[in-house]
Amino acid sequence: MSNDWLPNRRDEILGMAMKWNNVLVVKGAAWNVPEAKCAELNTLTLTAQAAFNEAMTKDRTTVLTAKVNAAFKALSDAMRDIKKRYYYIPPLTEIDMASLDLTPPDTIPTPVIP
């Protein structure tokens, strides 16, 4: 998706996931994110990172590619779920959004010509 908040490149997704893990250690309880969800995100991040590192070798095969695809799909799905379930209520501040590498929502209305 062109207007998607999740980065396109896998190394950028990993970077965002690592940042989320670090922020959730500090603010997860305040944002009502269950510890199980934080642990799941951490596990999925480590799994995706290991698969990504393994696939970046010269011995890359279709099996490794499938493994990386599955790991990143699971990580992306978990990140989308956390954002949808826990980052909207209570709404995060602009500082919180920036700490997660998310763009704050645009609150300036677009002028409409009559």
Secondary structure, DSSP 8 states (H G I E B T S, - for coil): -TT-SS-SSHHHHHHHHHHHHHHHHHHTTTTT--HHHHHHHHHHHHHHHHHHHHHTSTT--HHHHHHHHHHHHHHHHHHHHHHHHHSTTTT--HHHHHHTT------S------
